[in-house]
Amino acid sequence: MLIVEFGISHVEGSREAIADEREHWRRIQLRAAVADAPEVAVQELERRGYVVDNSKADRVGSPNRMREA
């Protein structure tokens, strides 16, 4: 982070605001990644011990989504 690496001055609370927005951005990216490759998300969740019921899963999608620009 620029604040740490270069000692950039900042206002109080800016680190917390940056952390909040970083978390928000990562959650958006995670949703997009799961939408693009739900089977990978299921595999990882199951690897971590979660039980995934995909009986109602939306099977409509593009199998090539991960290869699109």
C-alpha positions in Angstrom: 0.0 0.0 0.0 1.3 3.4 -0.9 0.8 4.7 2.7 3.2 2.1 4.0 5.6 1.8 1.1 6.2 5.4 0.4 5.1 7.1 3.7 2.3 9.0 1.9 0.4 11.3 4.3 -3.2 10.4 4.9 -6.1 11.4 7.0 -7.3 9.5 10.0 -9.6 6.6 9.0 -8.2 6.3 5.5 -6.6 2.9 6.1 -9.9 1.5 7.4 -11.8 3.0 4.3 -9.2 1.4 2.0 -9.6 -2.0 3.7 -13.4 -1.7 3.5 -13.4 -0.9 -0.2 -10.8 -3.7 -0.8 -13.1 -6.2 0.9 -16.1 -4.9 -1.2 -14.1 -5.2 -4.4 -12.9 -8.7 -3.6 -16.5 -9.8 -2.9 -17.6 -8.5 -6.3 -14.7 -10.3 -8.0 -15.5 -13.5 -6.1 -19.2 -13.3 -7.3 -18.0 -12.9 -10.8 -15.6 -15.7 -10.6 -18.2 -18.1 -9.2 -20.6 -17.0 -11.9 -18.0 -17.8 -14.5 -16.9 -21.2 -13.1 -19.4 -22.5 -10.5 -18.0 -26.0 -10.8 -14.7 -24.8 -9.5 -16.4 -23.0 -6.6 -18.3 -26.2 -5.7 -15.1 -28.2 -5.8 -13.3 -25.8 -3.5 -16.2 -25.6 -1.1 -16.4 -29.4 -0.9 -12.7 -29.6 -0.5 -13.1 -27.4 2.6 -15.8 -29.7 4.0 -18.9 -27.8 2.9 -21.9 -29.8 1.5 -23.2 -28.2 -1.7 -26.7 -29.0 -2.8 -26.8 -28.0 -6.5 -30.1 -29.8 -7.3 -31.7 -26.4 -8.0 -28.6 -24.9 -9.7 -29.0 -22.9 -12.8 -27.3 -25.0 -15.4 -27.6 -22.3 -18.1 -24.4 -20.7 -18.9 -21.5 -20.5 -21.3 -18.9 -23.3 -20.8 -16.4 -21.0 -22.6 -17.0 -18.0 -20.2 -13.5 -18.5 -18.7 -11.9 -18.1 -22.1 -13.7 -14.9 -23.1 -12.0 -11.5 -22.9 
